[in-house]
Amino acid sequence: MNPSTLGHLISARRIERNLTQAQLGRRLGLDQSRVSQYERGEKIPSKHLKQLYDVLGINPAEVEQ
């Protein structure tokens, strides 16, 4: 999955869970600006990917499609 598509998925799941970028960032130990970069596809959350999937309920198989 390209960074932009992953970013849209992260954003959609965050919104579904009624989380702000700042709230999601706190759960991941990041600041809001890093979450924003992930959602815009500017950065890949490689270091936090598993934790991000867990918090947002993303099945890794979804991402591989």
Rosetta silent file (secondary structure, phi, psi, omega in degrees, C-alpha in Angstrom):
SEQUENCE: MNPSTLGHLISARRIERNLTQAQLGRRLGLDQSRVSQYERGEKIPSKHLKQLYDVLGINPAEVEQ
SCORE:     score description
SCORE:     0.000 S_00000001
   1 L     0.000  135.455 -179.972    0.000    0.000    0.000 S_00000001
   2 L   -76.951  159.791 -175.984    1.369    3.383   -0.881 S_00000001
   3 H   -56.945  -37.073 -179.495    1.824    6.027    1.854 S_00000001
   4 H   -66.397  -43.508  179.300   -1.112    8.134    0.675 S_00000001
   5 H   -65.696  -43.154  176.723   -3.544    5.211    0.737 S_00000001
   6 H   -61.159  -40.468  178.521   -2.293    4.128    4.160 S_00000001
   7 H   -60.701  -40.904  177.581   -2.710    7.709    5.343 S_00000001
   8 H   -64.905  -39.171  178.224   -6.344    7.765    4.230 S_00000001
   9 H   -64.852  -44.885  178.355   -6.961    4.489    6.073 S_00000001
  10 H   -59.116  -46.564 -179.435   -5.348    5.821    9.249 S_00000001
  11 H   -61.637  -47.201 -178.528   -7.439    8.988    9.048 S_00000001
  12 H   -61.472  -45.417 -179.381  -10.698    7.121    8.404 S_00000001
  13 H   -67.005  -37.196  177.876  -10.139    4.684   11.275 S_00000001
  14 H   -62.335  -44.946 -179.396   -9.146    7.482   13.644 S_00000001
  15 H   -65.800  -41.489  177.232  -12.320    9.397   12.817 S_00000001
  16 H   -56.849  -33.060 -178.326  -14.466    6.238   13.178 S_00000001
  17 L   -92.944    9.461  177.995  -13.100    5.893   16.702 S_00000001
  18 L    54.869   41.911  177.037  -13.796    9.565   17.490 S_00000001
  19 L  -107.402  141.477  170.193  -10.133   10.292   18.148 S_00000001
  20 L   -82.975  167.263  175.701   -8.366   13.538   17.392 S_00000001
  21 H   -61.368  -37.832 -179.892   -4.880   13.434   15.927 S_00000001
  22 H   -65.454  -42.027  179.133   -3.568   14.587   19.308 S_00000001
  23 H   -64.224  -43.776  177.710   -5.391   11.784   21.155 S_00000001
  24 H   -63.142  -42.455  178.353   -4.077    9.169   18.736 S_00000001
  25 H   -58.560  -43.621  178.805   -0.619   10.634   19.051 S_00000001
  26 H   -61.259  -39.734  178.933   -0.718   10.384   22.844 S_00000001
  27 H   -65.078  -27.006 -178.590   -1.695    6.704   22.595 S_00000001
  28 H   -99.116   -4.687 -176.884    1.298    6.119   20.337 S_00000001
  29 L    75.909   29.584 -178.679    3.733    8.347   22.233 S_00000001
  30 L  -123.172  167.358  173.240    3.867   10.823   19.335 S_00000001
  31 L   -93.774  167.472 -175.775    2.839   14.405   18.825 S_00000001
  32 H   -59.668  -36.014 -176.913   -0.102   15.517   16.698 S_00000001
  33 H   -65.331  -33.515  178.379    2.107   16.735   13.879 S_00000001
  34 H   -69.211  -40.630  176.731    3.566   13.250   13.323 S_00000001
  35 H   -60.890  -42.524  178.026    0.069   11.733   13.127 S_00000001
  36 H   -60.130  -41.713  177.949   -0.820   14.431   10.597 S_00000001
  37 H   -62.779  -40.297  177.181    2.248   13.530    8.529 S_00000001
  38 H   -61.735  -45.629 -176.983    1.194    9.863    8.548 S_00000001
  39 H   -66.857  -32.225  178.841   -2.332   10.772    7.424 S_00000001
  40 L   -83.890   -4.013  179.529   -1.063   12.992    4.604 S_00000001
  41 L    77.612   17.102 -179.778    1.283   10.235    3.418 S_00000001
  42 L   -81.741  -26.767  179.312    4.366   12.334    4.109 S_00000001
  43 L  -134.549  150.937  175.323    5.860    9.796    6.500 S_00000001
  44 L  -100.186  129.925 -177.230    5.529    6.030    6.863 S_00000001
  45 L   -81.410   47.070 -173.309    4.776    4.902   10.425 S_00000001
  46 H   -56.784  -43.391 -177.662    7.229    1.990   10.210 S_00000001
  47 H   -69.454  -29.348 -175.953    8.432    2.256   13.807 S_00000001
  48 H  -112.432   13.134 -171.203    4.890    2.540   15.193 S_00000001
  49 H   -60.542  -49.932 -178.085    3.031    0.462   12.617 S_00000001
  50 H   -61.441  -45.394  179.513    2.007   -2.500   14.791 S_00000001
  51 H   -63.287  -40.249  178.020    0.889   -0.256   17.634 S_00000001
  52 H   -62.056  -45.518  177.585   -1.012    1.952   15.177 S_00000001
  53 H   -59.523  -43.486 -179.162   -2.781   -1.078   13.707 S_00000001
  54 H   -63.131  -47.178 -177.551   -3.702   -2.276   17.211 S_00000001
  55 H   -64.357  -38.650 -175.028   -5.070    1.099   18.356 S_00000001
  56 H   -96.017    0.015  179.229   -7.088    1.632   15.163 S_00000001
  57 L    66.252   38.026  179.687   -8.217   -1.976   14.690 S_00000001
  58 L   -94.932  126.809  174.540   -6.513   -2.340   11.325 S_00000001
  59 L   -82.764  125.693  179.455   -5.931   -5.874   10.103 S_00000001
  60 H   -54.100  -28.178  178.153   -2.539   -6.039    8.346 S_00000001
  61 H   -63.453  -32.074  177.240   -4.198   -8.082    5.595 S_00000001
  62 H   -60.611  -39.155 -174.134   -6.321   -5.014    4.758 S_00000001
  63 H   -73.233  -30.917 -177.630   -3.196   -3.004    4.115 S_00000001
  64 H   -74.817  -14.546 -176.926   -1.688   -5.614    1.813 S_00000001
  65 L   -66.804    0.000    0.000   -4.643   -5.491   -0.594 S_00000001
